[in-house]
């Protein structure tokens, strides 16, 4: 079976909380200069005017431990039995005085949840909160030249007051106006993610971003663990060929041959030029001893130029040899 394409690595920053009083004046000045973030009209009409996820647990963020504390709050909200002290050695890098982004995401995967990095827009952030998903956000609480990275957990908002509600630092349900919040969030390129159980998807995710997130999770936890996520993705984006292709691979790994065949058929129906889907369809049909259908699929694969053509010809010749 042909697996999904290669995935891009995550960028690398570390986070630590602000603890220097001299930064406060600087922070106020910077926030005052920032322009107020604008929300799309469709977002303002679609989401609730006020949201507070008051069931998200709070853990005070000790020195340089904002990463583990944010993860504990998010994972516990989704039913994972863990705590800050357990997470510290998994994500904290002492030499960097904080937690880098790849380690944050990797730790979520190790605990059986999928981290989805969301689009860096206030609209996406509020839409996720409206859907009931707490969001881990990364902020730079200082100047770009002297960053003070910090993780917080967004748990709500108030559209009329134009305020965010966060578990941040040592303060539960901290209220920050949209403008200063967005200014500090923007300095991290508005990096944020939600951590969800396999089978749940963010409200705002694109199919390509979801493929990346679920594929990375599958690489750590295995195809069977990721299967509910691929099922959900193919339902969310029924016209996306790669979603069905990945689902077919996961079903095949789980020994669901007929389910794999069905998913590969959906993949080629969505994109008739997807050569690896035709190839895997042919191989799956051959395994099911449906020789005529296998030959037809492999002929389609072999007729498409590209990196899979040689392998498709080899598979076609092998199946033709069985039939002669």
C-alpha contacts under 8 A as a table, 3 or more apart, distances in Angstrom:
res1	aa1	res2	aa2	distance
1	X	249	X	6.94
1	X	280	X	5.66
1	X	283	X	7.56
2	X	249	X	7.63
2	X	276	X	6.35
2	X	280	X	6.66
3	X	246	X	7.43
3	X	249	X	6.89
4	X	215	X	7.59
4	X	245	X	7.97
4	X	246	X	6.43
7	X	212	X	6.29
7	X	216	X	7.82
10	X	101	X	7.37
10	X	102	X	6.02
11	X	101	X	7.00
11	X	102	X	7.22
12	X	100	X	5.87
12	X	101	X	5.72
12	X	102	X	6.55
13	X	99	X	7.71
13	X	100	X	4.88
13	X	101	X	5.82
14	X	96	X	6.76
14	X	97	X	7.53
14	X	98	X	5.22
14	X	99	X	4.79
14	X	100	X	3.92
14	X	101	X	6.59
14	X	149	X	6.50
15	X	64	X	7.43
15	X	66	X	7.34
15	X	67	X	6.91
15	X	97	X	7.41
15	X	98	X	4.67
15	X	99	X	5.31
15	X	100	X	6.44
15	X	138	X	7.70
15	X	148	X	7.01
15	X	149	X	3.99
15	X	150	X	4.81
15	X	151	X	6.50
16	X	63	X	7.49
16	X	64	X	4.64
16	X	65	X	6.97
16	X	66	X	6.40
16	X	67	X	7.80
16	X	97	X	6.30
16	X	98	X	4.90
16	X	99	X	7.44
16	X	148	X	6.17
16	X	149	X	4.93
16	X	150	X	4.96
16	X	151	X	7.55
17	X	61	X	7.97
17	X	63	X	6.64
17	X	64	X	5.77
17	X	65	X	7.66
17	X	66	X	6.37
17	X	148	X	6.66
17	X	149	X	6.38
17	X	150	X	4.92
17	X	151	X	7.63
17	X	169	X	7.04
18	X	23	X	7.97
18	X	141	X	6.63
18	X	148	X	6.08
18	X	149	X	7.70
18	X	150	X	7.26
20	X	23	X	5.73
20	X	24	X	7.72
21	X	24	X	5.61
22	X	25	X	6.50
22	X	26	X	7.39
23	X	26	X	5.17
23	X	27	X	5.95
23	X	142	X	6.76
24	X	27	X	5.03
24	X	28	X	6.26
25	X	28	X	5.15
25	X	29	X	6.26
26	X	29	X	5.16
26	X	30	X	6.18
26	X	142	X	7.41
27	X	30	X	5.16
27	X	31	X	6.08
27	X	141	X	6.84
27	X	142	X	6.35
28	X	31	X	5.14
28	X	32	X	6.05
28	X	180	X	7.91
29	X	32	X	5.14
29	X	33	X	6.47
30	X	33	X	5.28
30	X	34	X	6.49
30	X	183	X	7.68
31	X	34	X	5.21
31	X	179	X	6.67
31	X	180	X	4.64
31	X	183	X	5.95
31	X	184	X	7.78
32	X	179	X	7.99
32	X	180	X	7.37
34	X	179	X	6.75
34	X	180	X	7.38
34	X	183	X	6.04
35	X	179	X	6.81
36	X	178	X	7.06
36	X	179	X	4.90
36	X	182	X	7.97
37	X	122	X	7.42
37	X	178	X	6.86
37	X	179	X	6.30
37	X	182	X	6.83
38	X	122	X	7.99
39	X	43	X	6.59
39	X	44	X	6.75
39	X	122	X	6.94
39	X	123	X	5.86
40	X	43	X	5.22
40	X	44	X	6.50
40	X	123	X	6.88
41	X	44	X	5.19
41	X	45	X	6.29
42	X	45	X	5.19
42	X	46	X	5.98
43	X	46	X	5.01
43	X	47	X	6.03
43	X	123	X	6.20
43	X	127	X	7.32
44	X	47	X	5.85
44	X	48	X	7.90
44	X	49	X	7.63
44	X	159	X	7.89
45	X	48	X	7.90
47	X	126	X	7.56
47	X	127	X	6.36
47	X	130	X	5.93
48	X	51	X	6.56
48	X	130	X	6.47
49	X	158	X	6.22
49	X	159	X	5.33
49	X	160	X	7.01
50	X	156	X	7.36
50	X	157	X	5.71
50	X	158	X	4.49
50	X	159	X	6.15
51	X	129	X	7.03
51	X	130	X	6.30
51	X	155	X	7.90
51	X	156	X	4.89
51	X	157	X	5.47
51	X	158	X	6.67
52	X	155	X	5.93
52	X	156	X	4.27
52	X	157	X	6.66
52	X	165	X	7.53
53	X	56	X	6.04
53	X	129	X	7.73
53	X	132	X	6.84
53	X	134	X	7.28
53	X	155	X	5.21
53	X	156	X	6.01
54	X	57	X	7.86
54	X	155	X	7.41
55	X	77	X	7.13
56	X	73	X	6.34
56	X	74	X	7.13
56	X	76	X	7.77
56	X	77	X	5.35
56	X	134	X	7.51
56	X	155	X	7.24
57	X	73	X	5.36
57	X	74	X	7.99
57	X	76	X	7.18
57	X	77	X	6.69
58	X	73	X	6.01
58	X	167	X	6.47
58	X	172	X	6.18
59	X	69	X	5.82
59	X	70	X	7.73
59	X	72	X	7.62
59	X	73	X	6.69
59	X	84	X	7.78
59	X	170	X	7.68
60	X	69	X	6.94
60	X	168	X	7.66
60	X	169	X	5.90
60	X	170	X	4.43
60	X	171	X	6.91
60	X	172	X	7.85
61	X	64	X	7.58
61	X	65	X	5.49
61	X	66	X	4.85
61	X	69	X	5.69
61	X	70	X	7.94
61	X	168	X	7.38
61	X	169	X	4.87
61	X	170	X	5.69
62	X	65	X	5.24
62	X	66	X	6.84
62	X	169	X	7.50
62	X	170	X	7.61
63	X	66	X	7.51
64	X	67	X	7.74
64	X	97	X	5.81
64	X	98	X	5.28
65	X	68	X	5.62
65	X	69	X	6.19
65	X	88	X	7.20
65	X	92	X	7.26
65	X	98	X	6.70
65	X	99	X	7.88
66	X	69	X	5.15
66	X	70	X	5.92
66	X	98	X	7.73
66	X	150	X	6.44
66	X	151	X	5.48
66	X	152	X	7.07
66	X	169	X	6.91
67	X	70	X	5.25
67	X	71	X	6.24
67	X	91	X	7.14
67	X	92	X	7.37
67	X	98	X	7.06
67	X	99	X	5.61
67	X	104	X	7.12
67	X	150	X	7.71
67	X	151	X	5.77
68	X	71	X	5.10
68	X	72	X	6.09
68	X	84	X	5.54
68	X	85	X	7.90
68	X	87	X	5.39
68	X	88	X	5.37
68	X	91	X	6.50
68	X	92	X	7.22
68	X	99	X	7.81
69	X	72	X	5.06
69	X	73	X	6.30
69	X	84	X	5.38
70	X	73	X	5.26
70	X	74	X	6.28
70	X	136	X	6.67
70	X	151	X	6.52
70	X	152	X	6.01
70	X	153	X	5.99
71	X	74	X	5.14
71	X	75	X	5.85
71	X	84	X	7.88
71	X	87	X	7.76
71	X	104	X	7.50
71	X	108	X	7.56
71	X	136	X	7.78
72	X	75	X	5.28
72	X	76	X	5.80
72	X	82	X	6.57
72	X	83	X	5.51
72	X	84	X	5.61
72	X	87	X	7.29
73	X	76	X	5.41
73	X	77	X	6.18
73	X	153	X	7.70
74	X	77	X	5.20
74	X	78	X	6.65
74	X	134	X	6.62
74	X	135	X	7.70
74	X	136	X	7.50
74	X	153	X	7.53
74	X	195	X	6.86
75	X	78	X	5.17
75	X	79	X	6.51
75	X	80	X	5.27
75	X	81	X	7.82
75	X	82	X	7.56
75	X	108	X	7.55
75	X	113	X	7.92
75	X	195	X	7.00
76	X	79	X	5.01
76	X	80	X	4.84
76	X	81	X	6.20
76	X	82	X	6.75
76	X	83	X	7.97
77	X	80	X	7.35
78	X	195	X	7.84
78	X	196	X	6.96
78	X	197	X	7.31
80	X	111	X	7.21
82	X	86	X	6.52
82	X	87	X	7.44
83	X	86	X	5.41
83	X	87	X	6.40
84	X	87	X	5.12
84	X	88	X	6.11
85	X	88	X	5.34
85	X	89	X	7.73
86	X	89	X	6.85
86	X	90	X	7.54
87	X	90	X	5.15
87	X	91	X	6.41
87	X	107	X	7.96
88	X	91	X	5.64
88	X	92	X	5.34
89	X	92	X	5.62
89	X	93	X	7.93
90	X	103	X	7.49
90	X	107	X	6.58
91	X	99	X	5.45
91	X	100	X	7.38
91	X	103	X	5.32
91	X	104	X	5.93
91	X	107	X	6.84
92	X	97	X	7.47
92	X	98	X	5.55
92	X	99	X	4.77
92	X	100	X	7.81
93	X	96	X	5.45
93	X	97	X	6.10
93	X	98	X	5.68
93	X	99	X	5.85
93	X	100	X	7.70
94	X	97	X	4.95
94	X	98	X	6.71
96	X	99	X	7.60
99	X	103	X	6.76
99	X	104	X	6.80
100	X	103	X	5.56
100	X	104	X	6.46
101	X	104	X	5.07
101	X	105	X	6.37
102	X	105	X	5.20
102	X	106	X	5.97
103	X	106	X	4.97
103	X	107	X	6.00
104	X	107	X	5.34
104	X	108	X	6.54
105	X	108	X	5.22
105	X	109	X	6.52
105	X	115	X	5.86
106	X	109	X	5.14
106	X	110	X	6.30
107	X	110	X	5.05
107	X	111	X	6.44
108	X	111	X	5.28
108	X	112	X	6.76
108	X	113	X	5.55
108	X	114	X	6.49
108	X	115	X	6.25
108	X	195	X	6.90
109	X	112	X	5.19
109	X	113	X	5.14
109	X	114	X	5.60
109	X	115	X	6.92
109	X	217	X	5.80
109	X	220	X	6.95
109	X	221	X	7.37
110	X	113	X	7.42
110	X	220	X	7.16
110	X	221	X	7.33
112	X	197	X	7.14
112	X	198	X	7.91
112	X	221	X	7.28
113	X	195	X	5.90
113	X	196	X	5.34
113	X	197	X	4.87
113	X	198	X	6.46
113	X	217	X	7.99
114	X	195	X	5.39
114	X	196	X	5.26
114	X	197	X	6.20
114	X	198	X	6.46
114	X	213	X	6.81
114	X	214	X	6.73
114	X	217	X	6.12
115	X	193	X	6.19
115	X	194	X	5.62
115	X	195	X	4.40
115	X	196	X	6.55
115	X	213	X	6.58
116	X	193	X	5.26
116	X	194	X	5.39
116	X	195	X	6.37
116	X	196	X	7.79
116	X	202	X	7.27
116	X	205	X	7.86
116	X	209	X	7.63
116	X	210	X	6.96
116	X	213	X	5.72
117	X	191	X	7.29
117	X	192	X	5.73
117	X	193	X	4.12
117	X	194	X	6.66
117	X	209	X	7.64
117	X	213	X	7.75
118	X	124	X	7.04
118	X	125	X	7.70
118	X	191	X	7.61
118	X	192	X	5.94
118	X	193	X	5.42
118	X	194	X	7.33
118	X	202	X	7.95
118	X	204	X	7.16
118	X	205	X	6.42
119	X	124	X	6.18
119	X	125	X	7.98
119	X	191	X	7.95
119	X	192	X	7.79
119	X	204	X	7.63
119	X	205	X	7.49
120	X	124	X	7.08
120	X	125	X	7.71
120	X	189	X	7.02
120	X	190	X	4.69
120	X	191	X	6.06
120	X	192	X	7.04
121	X	124	X	5.34
121	X	125	X	6.46
121	X	190	X	7.05
122	X	125	X	4.98
122	X	126	X	6.15
122	X	182	X	7.74
123	X	126	X	5.37
123	X	127	X	6.09
124	X	127	X	5.06
124	X	128	X	6.20
124	X	204	X	6.04
125	X	128	X	5.32
125	X	129	X	6.42
125	X	135	X	7.22
126	X	129	X	5.06
126	X	130	X	6.08
126	X	156	X	7.78
126	X	157	X	7.22
127	X	130	X	4.98
127	X	131	X	6.25
127	X	203	X	6.74
127	X	204	X	7.11
128	X	131	X	4.98
128	X	132	X	6.51
128	X	133	X	5.36
128	X	134	X	7.31
128	X	135	X	7.39
128	X	202	X	6.63
128	X	203	X	5.78
128	X	204	X	6.98
129	X	132	X	5.06
129	X	133	X	5.03
129	X	134	X	5.88
129	X	135	X	7.18
129	X	154	X	7.75
129	X	155	X	6.62
129	X	156	X	6.15
130	X	133	X	7.36
131	X	203	X	6.59
133	X	155	X	7.93
133	X	194	X	6.59
133	X	202	X	7.80
134	X	153	X	6.53
134	X	154	X	5.78
134	X	155	X	5.16
134	X	156	X	7.94
134	X	194	X	6.51
135	X	153	X	5.51
135	X	154	X	5.09
135	X	155	X	6.90
135	X	192	X	6.54
135	X	193	X	5.69
135	X	194	X	4.99
135	X	195	X	7.90
136	X	151	X	6.68
136	X	152	X	5.79
136	X	153	X	4.48
136	X	154	X	6.26
136	X	192	X	5.46
136	X	193	X	5.44
136	X	194	X	6.37
137	X	151	X	5.69
137	X	152	X	5.47
137	X	153	X	6.05
137	X	154	X	6.82
137	X	185	X	7.27
137	X	190	X	7.52
137	X	191	X	6.16
137	X	192	X	4.34
137	X	193	X	6.79
138	X	149	X	6.98
138	X	150	X	5.71
138	X	151	X	4.65
138	X	152	X	6.59
138	X	185	X	6.18
138	X	188	X	6.13
138	X	190	X	6.98
138	X	191	X	5.64
138	X	192	X	6.13
139	X	149	X	5.73
139	X	150	X	5.15
139	X	151	X	6.29
139	X	152	X	7.78
139	X	184	X	5.06
139	X	185	X	4.41
139	X	186	X	7.37
139	X	187	X	6.56
139	X	188	X	5.61
139	X	190	X	7.61
140	X	143	X	7.47
140	X	144	X	7.49
140	X	147	X	5.73
140	X	148	X	5.21
140	X	149	X	4.58
140	X	150	X	6.17
140	X	184	X	5.15
140	X	185	X	6.49
140	X	187	X	5.51
140	X	188	X	5.99
141	X	147	X	6.92
141	X	148	X	5.27
141	X	149	X	6.42
141	X	150	X	7.04
141	X	184	X	5.67
142	X	146	X	6.36
142	X	147	X	5.29
142	X	148	X	5.41
142	X	184	X	7.74
143	X	146	X	5.18
143	X	147	X	5.66
143	X	148	X	7.87
144	X	147	X	5.28
144	X	187	X	6.66
151	X	168	X	7.53
152	X	166	X	6.56
152	X	167	X	5.96
152	X	168	X	4.80
152	X	169	X	7.28
153	X	166	X	5.44
153	X	167	X	5.19
153	X	168	X	6.57
154	X	164	X	7.26
154	X	165	X	6.03
154	X	166	X	4.37
154	X	167	X	6.51
155	X	165	X	5.73
155	X	166	X	5.37
155	X	167	X	7.04
155	X	173	X	7.58
156	X	164	X	6.05
156	X	165	X	4.76
156	X	166	X	6.82
157	X	162	X	7.45
157	X	163	X	5.55
157	X	164	X	4.32
157	X	165	X	5.34
158	X	161	X	5.47
158	X	162	X	5.61
158	X	163	X	5.18
158	X	164	X	6.53
158	X	165	X	7.99
159	X	162	X	4.72
159	X	163	X	6.67
160	X	163	X	7.98
161	X	177	X	7.87
162	X	177	X	5.91
162	X	178	X	5.53
163	X	175	X	6.38
163	X	176	X	5.48
163	X	177	X	4.21
163	X	178	X	5.14
164	X	175	X	5.67
164	X	176	X	5.17
164	X	177	X	6.02
164	X	178	X	6.10
164	X	181	X	7.43
165	X	173	X	5.43
165	X	174	X	5.43
165	X	175	X	4.66
165	X	176	X	6.44
166	X	172	X	6.91
166	X	173	X	5.02
166	X	174	X	4.98
166	X	175	X	6.48
166	X	176	X	7.79
167	X	170	X	7.99
167	X	171	X	6.17
167	X	172	X	4.62
167	X	173	X	5.11
167	X	174	X	5.95
168	X	171	X	5.51
168	X	172	X	6.45
168	X	173	X	7.61
168	X	174	X	6.47
171	X	174	X	5.74
176	X	180	X	6.98
176	X	181	X	6.03
177	X	180	X	5.96
177	X	181	X	6.19
178	X	181	X	5.22
178	X	182	X	5.82
179	X	182	X	5.30
179	X	183	X	6.18
180	X	183	X	5.01
180	X	184	X	6.39
181	X	184	X	5.47
181	X	185	X	6.11
182	X	185	X	4.91
182	X	186	X	5.77
183	X	186	X	5.22
183	X	187	X	6.74
184	X	187	X	5.44
184	X	188	X	7.37
185	X	188	X	5.58
185	X	189	X	6.91
185	X	190	X	4.95
185	X	191	X	7.34
186	X	189	X	4.94
186	X	190	X	4.72
187	X	190	X	6.85
188	X	191	X	5.79
194	X	202	X	7.33
196	X	200	X	5.96
196	X	201	X	7.04
196	X	202	X	7.90
197	X	200	X	5.70
198	X	201	X	7.99
198	X	225	X	7.36
198	X	226	X	6.21
198	X	227	X	7.68
198	X	228	X	5.53
198	X	229	X	4.70
199	X	227	X	7.95
199	X	228	X	4.49
199	X	229	X	4.13
199	X	230	X	7.45
199	X	231	X	7.06
199	X	232	X	5.37
200	X	229	X	6.69
200	X	232	X	6.90
201	X	205	X	7.34
201	X	210	X	7.99
201	X	229	X	7.64
201	X	232	X	7.24
201	X	233	X	7.49
202	X	205	X	5.50
205	X	209	X	6.47
205	X	210	X	6.28
206	X	209	X	5.31
206	X	210	X	6.15
207	X	210	X	5.08
207	X	211	X	6.09
207	X	233	X	7.50
207	X	237	X	6.94
207	X	240	X	7.43
207	X	243	X	7.64
208	X	211	X	5.07
208	X	212	X	6.35
209	X	212	X	5.16
209	X	213	X	6.29
210	X	213	X	5.07
210	X	214	X	5.97
210	X	233	X	7.51
211	X	214	X	5.35
211	X	215	X	5.75
211	X	242	X	7.97
211	X	243	X	7.04
212	X	215	X	5.18
212	X	216	X	6.11
213	X	216	X	5.26
213	X	217	X	6.28
214	X	217	X	4.96
214	X	218	X	6.07
214	X	226	X	6.72
214	X	229	X	6.74
214	X	230	X	7.37
215	X	218	X	5.00
215	X	219	X	6.25
216	X	219	X	5.12
216	X	220	X	6.75
217	X	220	X	5.33
217	X	221	X	5.99
217	X	222	X	7.57
217	X	226	X	6.85
218	X	221	X	5.15
218	X	222	X	4.62
218	X	223	X	5.31
218	X	225	X	6.96
218	X	226	X	5.32
219	X	222	X	5.82
219	X	223	X	7.71
221	X	225	X	5.96
221	X	226	X	7.24
222	X	225	X	5.58
222	X	226	X	6.50
223	X	226	X	5.07
223	X	227	X	5.98
223	X	250	X	5.02
223	X	251	X	7.93
223	X	253	X	6.53
223	X	254	X	7.27
224	X	227	X	5.05
224	X	250	X	6.46
224	X	251	X	7.70
224	X	253	X	7.26
224	X	254	X	5.88
225	X	228	X	7.21
226	X	229	X	5.32
226	X	230	X	6.44
226	X	250	X	7.51
227	X	230	X	5.17
227	X	231	X	6.20
227	X	247	X	6.88
227	X	250	X	5.86
227	X	251	X	7.05
228	X	231	X	5.01
228	X	232	X	6.18
229	X	232	X	5.07
229	X	233	X	6.12
230	X	233	X	4.99
230	X	234	X	6.16
230	X	243	X	6.70
230	X	244	X	7.75
230	X	246	X	6.75
230	X	247	X	5.11
230	X	250	X	7.79
231	X	234	X	5.36
231	X	235	X	6.36
231	X	247	X	6.38
232	X	235	X	5.16
232	X	236	X	6.14
233	X	236	X	5.04
233	X	237	X	6.04
233	X	243	X	6.20
234	X	237	X	5.18
234	X	238	X	5.24
234	X	240	X	7.29
234	X	243	X	5.18
234	X	244	X	5.65
234	X	247	X	7.38
235	X	238	X	5.43
237	X	240	X	5.49
237	X	243	X	7.37
238	X	241	X	7.85
238	X	243	X	7.92
238	X	244	X	7.84
239	X	270	X	5.42
240	X	243	X	5.63
240	X	244	X	7.01
240	X	267	X	7.48
240	X	270	X	6.35
241	X	244	X	5.40
241	X	245	X	6.18
241	X	266	X	7.20
241	X	267	X	4.31
241	X	268	X	6.76
241	X	269	X	7.75
241	X	270	X	5.08
241	X	271	X	5.72
241	X	274	X	7.77
242	X	245	X	4.75
242	X	246	X	6.01
242	X	267	X	6.63
243	X	246	X	5.33
243	X	247	X	6.22
243	X	267	X	7.59
244	X	247	X	4.92
244	X	248	X	6.07
244	X	263	X	5.19
244	X	264	X	6.33
244	X	266	X	6.13
244	X	267	X	4.97
245	X	248	X	5.09
245	X	249	X	6.42
245	X	263	X	6.46
245	X	264	X	5.60
245	X	266	X	8.00
245	X	267	X	5.45
245	X	277	X	6.07
246	X	249	X	5.13
246	X	250	X	6.29
247	X	250	X	5.12
247	X	251	X	6.10
247	X	260	X	7.25
247	X	263	X	6.27
248	X	251	X	5.15
248	X	252	X	6.08
248	X	259	X	7.03
248	X	260	X	4.13
248	X	261	X	6.80
248	X	262	X	7.50
248	X	263	X	4.77
248	X	264	X	5.50
249	X	252	X	5.11
249	X	253	X	6.25
249	X	260	X	6.62
250	X	253	X	5.11
250	X	254	X	6.25
250	X	260	X	7.67
251	X	254	X	4.94
251	X	255	X	6.35
251	X	256	X	5.10
251	X	257	X	6.91
251	X	259	X	6.13
251	X	260	X	5.08
252	X	255	X	5.04
252	X	256	X	5.34
252	X	257	X	5.47
252	X	259	X	7.55
252	X	260	X	5.25
253	X	256	X	7.43
256	X	259	X	5.26
256	X	260	X	6.13
257	X	260	X	5.05
257	X	261	X	6.25
257	X	284	X	6.72
257	X	288	X	7.33
258	X	261	X	5.04
258	X	262	X	6.23
259	X	262	X	5.11
259	X	263	X	6.27
260	X	263	X	5.11
260	X	264	X	6.13
260	X	281	X	7.94
260	X	284	X	7.31
261	X	264	X	5.18
261	X	265	X	6.15
261	X	281	X	5.86
261	X	284	X	6.16
261	X	285	X	6.84
262	X	265	X	5.14
262	X	266	X	6.33
263	X	266	X	5.01
263	X	267	X	6.24
264	X	267	X	4.88
264	X	268	X	6.40
264	X	277	X	5.73
264	X	278	X	7.26
264	X	280	X	7.10
264	X	281	X	5.44
265	X	268	X	5.36
265	X	269	X	6.08
265	X	277	X	7.95
265	X	281	X	6.90
266	X	269	X	4.99
266	X	270	X	6.20
267	X	270	X	5.21
267	X	271	X	6.22
267	X	272	X	7.88
267	X	274	X	7.69
267	X	277	X	6.41
268	X	271	X	4.83
268	X	272	X	4.64
268	X	273	X	7.26
268	X	274	X	6.32
268	X	277	X	6.24
268	X	278	X	6.55
269	X	272	X	5.95
271	X	274	X	5.70
272	X	275	X	7.81
273	X	304	X	7.01
274	X	277	X	5.59
274	X	278	X	6.74
275	X	278	X	5.19
275	X	279	X	6.20
275	X	300	X	7.76
275	X	301	X	5.00
275	X	302	X	7.90
275	X	304	X	6.26
275	X	308	X	6.52
275	X	309	X	7.72
276	X	279	X	4.85
276	X	280	X	6.00
276	X	301	X	7.14
276	X	308	X	6.43
277	X	280	X	5.15
277	X	281	X	5.93
278	X	281	X	5.00
278	X	282	X	6.12
278	X	297	X	5.45
278	X	298	X	6.33
278	X	300	X	6.52
278	X	301	X	5.10
279	X	282	X	5.15
279	X	283	X	6.25
279	X	297	X	6.77
279	X	298	X	5.59
279	X	301	X	5.42
279	X	312	X	6.03
280	X	283	X	4.99
280	X	284	X	6.00
281	X	284	X	5.15
281	X	285	X	6.08
281	X	294	X	7.22
281	X	297	X	6.41
281	X	298	X	7.82
282	X	285	X	5.12
282	X	286	X	6.09
282	X	293	X	7.26
282	X	294	X	4.22
282	X	295	X	6.64
282	X	296	X	7.53
282	X	297	X	4.86
282	X	298	X	5.12
283	X	286	X	5.03
283	X	287	X	6.25
283	X	294	X	6.68
283	X	298	X	7.82
283	X	315	X	7.62
284	X	287	X	5.03
284	X	288	X	6.31
284	X	294	X	7.65
285	X	288	X	4.93
285	X	289	X	6.29
285	X	290	X	5.28
285	X	291	X	6.88
285	X	293	X	6.58
285	X	294	X	4.94
286	X	289	X	4.87
286	X	290	X	5.57
286	X	291	X	5.58
286	X	294	X	5.31
286	X	319	X	7.32
287	X	290	X	7.58
290	X	293	X	5.72
290	X	294	X	6.09
291	X	294	X	4.92
291	X	295	X	6.08
291	X	319	X	7.35
291	X	323	X	7.33
292	X	295	X	5.22
292	X	296	X	6.36
293	X	296	X	5.12
293	X	297	X	6.30
294	X	297	X	5.23
294	X	298	X	6.12
294	X	319	X	7.81
295	X	298	X	5.11
295	X	299	X	5.98
295	X	316	X	6.49
295	X	319	X	6.91
295	X	320	X	7.26
296	X	299	X	5.19
296	X	300	X	6.41
297	X	300	X	5.15
297	X	301	X	6.35
298	X	301	X	4.88
298	X	302	X	6.02
298	X	312	X	6.19
298	X	313	X	7.63
298	X	315	X	7.12
298	X	316	X	5.51
299	X	302	X	5.05
299	X	303	X	6.15
299	X	312	X	7.83
299	X	313	X	7.90
299	X	316	X	6.73
300	X	303	X	5.26
300	X	304	X	6.81
301	X	304	X	5.57
301	X	308	X	7.71
301	X	309	X	6.72
301	X	312	X	5.80
302	X	305	X	7.57
302	X	308	X	7.82
302	X	309	X	5.08
302	X	310	X	7.33
302	X	312	X	4.90
302	X	313	X	5.31
302	X	316	X	7.59
303	X	309	X	7.23
304	X	309	X	6.33
305	X	308	X	7.56
305	X	309	X	5.77
306	X	309	X	5.65
307	X	310	X	7.14
308	X	311	X	5.45
308	X	312	X	6.05
309	X	312	X	5.01
309	X	313	X	6.23
310	X	313	X	5.18
310	X	314	X	6.35
311	X	314	X	5.04
311	X	315	X	6.22
312	X	315	X	5.10
312	X	316	X	6.02
313	X	316	X	4.99
313	X	317	X	6.12
314	X	317	X	5.22
314	X	318	X	6.25
315	X	318	X	5.08
315	X	319	X	6.27
316	X	319	X	5.28
316	X	320	X	6.06
317	X	320	X	5.04
317	X	321	X	6.08
318	X	321	X	5.11
318	X	322	X	6.60
319	X	322	X	5.10
319	X	323	X	6.44
320	X	323	X	5.05
320	X	324	X	6.28
321	X	324	X	5.33
